[in-house]
Amino acid sequence: MSFDKIAACLDAYRNDMIDLQCRLAAIPAIAPSSGGEGEARKAEFLVEFLKGIGITDIEVVKAPDVDAPSGYRPNILARVPGRRSDRTIWIMSHMDVVPEGDMALWRGDPFKPWVEDGKIFGRGVEDNQQDLVASVFAIKAILDEGLKPAFDVGLALVADEETGSDKGIGYVLAHANAFKPDDLIIVPDAGNEDGTMIEVAEKSILWLKFRTEGKSTHGSTPEKGINAFRAASALVVRLQDLYKRFPQSDPLFDPPISTFEPTKKEKNVPNVNTIPGDDVFYMDCRVLPSIPLPDVDAAVAALAAEVVSEFGVKIDVSDVQRAPAAPPTSPEAPVAKALAAAVKAVYGIEAKPMGIGGGTVAALFRRAGIPAACWSRLDETLHGPNEYCIIDNLVGDAKVFAHVLLQE
């Protein structure tokens, strides 16, 4: 009965939720390293909004940042007492957004959001304001109905998610002492279109840079040089052997295998009639947690050594990014079960724990020994032109969060 009242209340808040989305999207919160001012103005607005809906326990954790006009990056921790205080249910979303990109590809001003065909368009409306707003209104509905959540509730509205989280949740974890191992952590910053995925695990991420050094010469006399591009191309082909060397499979993940894909290619020579003496390409590896990254390093080194021997080149392999997989959240963890029950109640579908190849900030909680799960219902328009949020997802996700907060 309590949840039915909250669900009806959230339906009635539909226009208010749209309004908050549009007001937030009109406050650009772009990292200084991406040409913006950070999240200070948006945080100030949100603190006042949270006070206005009856939340009084609000802390702003300020991570120093000399490049931000304010001198800091704000992280809001807002708490609401529940019937029990032995754990806190946290919903963590981020205030920062990526830059707008090519304005010519937008149908309107990304920082003057507009509503069309049941969607809100604007930069940040899906990533991550959809579920920031949904979490805020889930709590507002509970408070407005005079109810208390089952446990203490926390909203973590953080900075710097788009550029590494060092001044966001990483700083909070290191300095605020806000989270406990028994807390439930929901990170609504990953999901799929129908809401059937509860992300509980991530693969290791390994990005590698390969520099091949040969000897440049005129294109008409290749015998006088060593073609670095040819050798690098041979290495690209050989590196596909990694799929055979690491054939392990884990059905928790989609895809269930490790992936090893060549991606970026740098320019070598500017003209057609020169044999390149230097060539650079990159590889994106997403490795199952059961496979140690040093084993991948050794296999890559062996394959590179074969090319060195055959072509007489030098090959340097270096890391661009190395992020060993965090310990997974158990599919049986309370946070995963609570989300599955809520998704079933709201959307009438079965959501299952899954692993992904991408990286999320949930990994920071997992490395700190705190189980976390990612869930939301997204059309995945984030970071692109004409980013949008489906309004039904905005309201529906708020109902999911409210259901979790009311569960014993």
N, C-alpha and C positions, 0 to 999 in steps of 0.2 A: 504493500500500500504506500509506504514512504517513497519508494522509487517511482511508482506511478505518478505521484504528486510532483516529484522533481522533474520527471520527463515532460509532463504537461507544462510545468513552469518554464522549462528550457524552450519548448515550442513557442511559448508566448514571448520569450526573449529574442526571437529570431532577428527582428529588426535592430534591437540593441546590440546584438553581436555583430551584425553587419556594420553598424555605426562605429563600434570600437575598432574593427578591422580597418576601416577606411581612415580613421583618425591616426592609427598607428602607422599605416603605410605612408601617410603624409609627413612622417618624421623620419627621414633617411638615417639609418644607423649603420653606416659603412665604416669599416676599420680604417684607421689612419694609414696603414700600409697599403690600402687599396684606394686612397685618395679622399677618405671621408673624415668625419670628426669623432667617430665612435658612437657610443650608446647613451651618453649622459642625458641628452634632452628627452629621449624616449623613456629612460629610466625615471626621470623626474615626473613625467606624465603618468607613468604606470604606478608609481608610489602613491600619487594623489588619487588615482582611480581606485586602487586597492583600499585606501583609507575610506573612500566614499562608499564602498560596499560593506564596510564594517570590519575589515581586517586591521587590527591594531598592532600586532606583533610583526614588525617589519624591520629588517636589518639590511643595510646596503654595504656589501663588502667591496671595497675599492682597491682594485689592482693598479699600482702605479704605472703610468704610461706617459712619458715625456712628449710623445708625438701627438697625444690627444689634447685639444684646446683646454679641456677641463683638468688635465694632468692625471687622469685616472680612467679606468674602465669599470663601470658599475656592475655589480652582481646582486640582484635582489633575492633575499630569503624571507618569504612571508609565511607565517605559521598560524594555524587555526587549531585550537584544542579540540580533541575528540573525547569520546567516552572512556577511552583507555589511552595511556601514554607510554606503554612499554615498547611501542614502535611508532614510526612516522611513515605515512605514505606520501612520497615525494613525486611530484610531476615536474620534470625539468624541461624547459624549452629555452630557446635563445632569442635574444632581442636583435642581434645584428643581422644584416642582410648583405648580399653581394651587390656589386655595382650593377647598374641597369644594362650594360653592354651596348650593343649597336642600337641607338635610338630609332634608326630608320626602320627597324624591324618591329617596333611597337606600334600598335594601333591607337595608342593614347599615351599620355604622360604617366610613366610608371609610378610616380610619386603623387599623382592625383587619381587615386583608384576610382574605378567605375564598376557598376553592376550591370550585368547583361546575361540573359538566358540562364538564370539561376547560379551565376558565378560572380565572384568578385575578382577583378583584374588589377594587378599592380605588383610592384617588386616587393617580395617578402610575404605576400598574402598566404602562400602555401608553406613556404619555408622561412620562418617557422611559426608565423602568426596565426595560422589556422588553429593549431593546437595550444598555443599560448592563450588565445582568446577562449578556446573551448575549456581549458583548465580553470581559467578565472571565473567563467560563468557557471561551471559545475559547482564551485564553492559558493558563488553568489546565490544560486538557487537553493542550496542546502541552508545557508544562513537565512535567506528570506522566508523560508518555510518553517523557521524556528527549530530545525533539526540539528543534531550533532553527528558528525561522522563517527564511524566505528572506532577509529584510531586518530591520533593527531595527524594533521595534514600539513604538508609543506609545499609551497610553490617556489621553485628555483628558476628565476628568470635571469639568464646569464649572458655575458658578453663573449665576444671573440671565438664563437664556435666556427665561423667560416675561415678563420686564419690560424687555427692551431689550438685554441682553448687555453694557452698558457696564461692569459689574463682573464679567462673565464672560469669554467668549472675546474680546470686544473689548479688555478690559484685558490679557489674556494676549498677544494679538498685539502690543500696544503696548509691553509691558514685559518679556516673558520671552525673546524671541529663540529660540523653540523650534522654529519651523517653517522649512523650506527649500523653494525653488521646485520641486525634484524630488520632494518628499514626496508620498505618496498620502494624501489626506484623505477619509475616509468619515464622513458625518454621517447616522446612522440616525434621523433625526427627520422624515422624510417618506417616504411609500410608498403602496401600495395593497393590496387584499385578497389578490391572487394573486402579488404580488411581481414583476410584469412591468415596473414603472416604475423606471428609474434617472434621478433628477432631475439635470439638468446645466445648466439655465438657468431664469431667472425673469423675469417681466415687471416693468416699472417699476410702482411703486405710487404713485398720486396720489389722495389724499383731499381733497376740497374742501368748504368751507363757504360757502353762499350766504345772505347777509342782504339781504332786500328791504325797503326803507323807503318807505312810502306815507303816508297820512294817515287816522287813525282817525276814525270818526263813528258815529252811530246807524245800526242796521241798516235803519231805515225811510227814511233819507235818504242813500242811497249816493252821490248826486250831489255831496254836500258833502265827500266824502272821496276817498281813492285806495286801493283795496283791494289791500294788499300780498300777500295770499294768492292772489288771482286772478292778479296779475302773476307771482308765483313759480310758480304752476301752469303758466302759459304758458311760462315759462322751462324748467321740467322737460320739457315736450313738445318745445320747440325743441332742447334738449340732446341729444335722441335723434338729431339730425342728425350728431352726432359719429361715429356708425357709418358714415355715408355719406362723411364727410370723411376718415376714416382706415380705408379698406377693406382695408388690407394683411393678408395671411394668411401664416402660417408653420406648416407641418405638424409642426414639432418640438413645438408647444404644443397643449395640450388645455384649453379650446377654442383653435382656431388663429388667432383674431382678438383684437383689443383689445376690452375691454368697458368700457362707460360707463353705470353704473347709479345712479339716485337711490335713496337708502337711508333714513337717519334723518330724521325730521321733528320739530322742536321745537314745543311748544305755542305758540299765539299768544294769542288772547283766551280768557278763562275762560267767557264766556257767548255764547249764540247770537245775541243781537240787537246785536252790536257788529261793525262793519267793522274788520278788523285793519289797523293801520298798520305793523305789523312782522311779518315772517315769516322763518323760518330753516329751511333744509333742507340736506342733505349729499349728496355724490356719491362713489361708489367707482369709480375708474378703474384698470384693469389694462392697461397699455400695452405693446405689443410693443417689444422693445429697439431695433428699427430706426427707431422713431418718436421724435424728440426731444420731451421734455416741453414745452419752450417753444413748439413748434408747437401742442400741445394747449391751452396757456394762451392763445395768440392766438385760436384758434378759439372757446374758451369766452368770451373777452372780446367777440368780435364778436357772438356770439349774445346775450349779456347786453345789449349796446348796443342791439340791435334791440328788446328788451323795454323798456328804459329809454325809448327814443324813442316807442314805441307807448302805454305806460301812464303815463308821467310819474313813474316811481318812481326811487329810487336803489338801486343794487345793488352790494354789496361782496362780492368773491370772495377768500377767503383759504385758505391751506393748513392742513390738519389733519395730514397726513403727506405727505412727498415723498421717495421713495426711487428714484432712477434705477437702472435695471437694472445689475447688476454684469456684467462681461464673462463670457460663458458658458464653461463647461468644454467643451472639444471632445468630441463623441461618440466620437472616436478616442483620447482621453486614456487613459493606462495605467490610471487608477483606474476608468474606465467599462468598459474591456475586462476588467479583473480581476473586477469585480462580475458582469458578464454571464456569464463563464466559471463563476464560483462558483455563481450562481443556477441555471445549467444543470445543474451537477454535483449539486447538492443537491435541487432541486425539479423538475428535468427540464423546465423551461420556458424560453422565450426572453424575456429581459428587454431592453428597448430604452431608449436614452437619450431623455428627454423634457423638455419645459419645462413649468413650472406658473405659475399666476397668483399664488400666494401667495408669501410671503417666508420664507426660512429663514436660519439663521446661516451656511450655506455661502457666502452672498453676501459675508460679511466676509473669508473666505479668498480668494475670487475677486478682490475689490478689492485684496487684498494681493499679487496675482500668483501665487497658489497654487491650482491646479486642485482642485476638490472636487466630490464627488458625494454625493447623498442616496439612501439605499436602506433599506428595511425592509419587512416584511410585516405590515400593520396592518389591523385592523377599523375603525379610526378612531372609537373611542369616547372619545378624549381630550377632556378638559375637561367632559364631560357627567356626569350622575349615573350610578352603577353602571358606571363605567369598568372595562374588563376587558382582560386580556391572554390571548390564546389560548396555552395551554402548548405546543402543537405549533409555533407561530410562535417562541416563546422558544427552544426547542431547535433548530429549523431555522435560525433566523438565526445562532445560535452556530456552526453548521456552515458557513454561508456565510462568516462572518468567518474561521473557521479555514482554510477553503480559500484565501481571499485571502492570508492570512499565510504559507501554505506554498508558494504559487506562486513560481517563479523569475522 
